Amino acid sequence: MNNELVSIIVPIYNGERYLNRCVDSICNQTYKNLEILLVNDGSKDNSLKICKEYETKDSRIVVINKENSGVSDSRNMGIDNSNGHYIMFVDCDDYMEPNMVEEMLYSLVENKVDVVRCKAIIQNKDDFVQNEELHGLENNIIKKEHFDSIVQEFFNIRGGLGCYIWALIIKKEHVLKFKTELFFREDTDYYIRLLNEIDSIYFLDKTLYNYVYNTSSVTKAPSNFDKLVFGIVSSSNEIKKELKMLECNYDSIVKNLDNQNIILTLNKLKLFSNDKISNIYKIVKRVFKNENILKMISLLSINNVPLNQKMKLFLVKHRMLFLISLYIKFK
């Protein structure tokens, strides 16, 4: 295997709680030829101080400090300042297995592909740990003419492949910028655009990344609910634009995407489960008056979906808003 430089980009916002574990996991990789870009996104805690301390200890670390502008802009700044032949991303509350870079780079070179995607351990808010699956794609080189099989798994209503940017290693010449106007599902949009850019991807059947659920995320705050609904709609519109440029079964995938959009909206409504039923009902009525949401509802297909989701989608399709409110309150 060659010894070319790998750039690892870490966007950081108020990450002091887990930052040491994250950076240590990168510094201690078995593959040593790394450039580690720590991009501090205007953190209000001690994140910048911690980054500076690491910079003095390890010459491979570069600290970039900027005003708060979001994770996509932080990743873009990391890309702009990177010098590696390959790019990887790590979130500041997650951590890598010690051999992640070595395994990923070896797989990319050995299989002569543009991108490698590994598996992850997912730790949710209740500390439940789940080993991710690759849904039949493991240890396969997928060429461009068969990318439809990947996209079908992205939007599989029964639970498919996660669009995880941090589970990738990408040849530098194929790295794209993130859309800074998106703040929700920006990784999904990135994946579809990346598939339009590359010719091949390898799915490595090794668990090399540890994802830790972040309860402080903006997408988990009731006060940001209207912004979240806008985020679901706007990201969906962007994803649909990108799907049109990809050779795939567009109509089938978009149906599944719209089903996912409605399920996502219902899940976000659960942020209000502690409210009075009257307030939940008021919010539900407001949400399901949204023109874009109504358009998705009109195209809803509840065939071939799991029973638990079929029931929820049935309530939405027939606009049983009070029953939806009861579901949010008591489920």
Buried (B, 14 or more C-beta within 10 A) or exposed (E): EEEEBBBBBBBBBBBBBBBBBBBEBBBEBEBEBBBBBBBBBBBEBBBBEBBBBBBEEEEBBBBBBEEEBBBBBBBBBBBEBBEBBBBBBBBBBBBBBBBBBBBBBBBBBEBEBBBBBBBBBBBEEEEEEEEBBBBEBBEBBBEBEEBBBBBBBBBBBEEBBBBBBBBBBBBBEBBBEBBBEBBBBBBBBBBBBBBBBBEBBBBBEBBBBBBBBBEEEBBBEBEBBEBBBBBBBBBBEBBBEBBEEBEBEBEBBBBBBBBBBBBBBBEBBBBBEEBEEEEBBBBBBEBBEBEBBEEBBEEBBBEEBEEEBBEBBBBBBEEEBEBBBBBBBEE
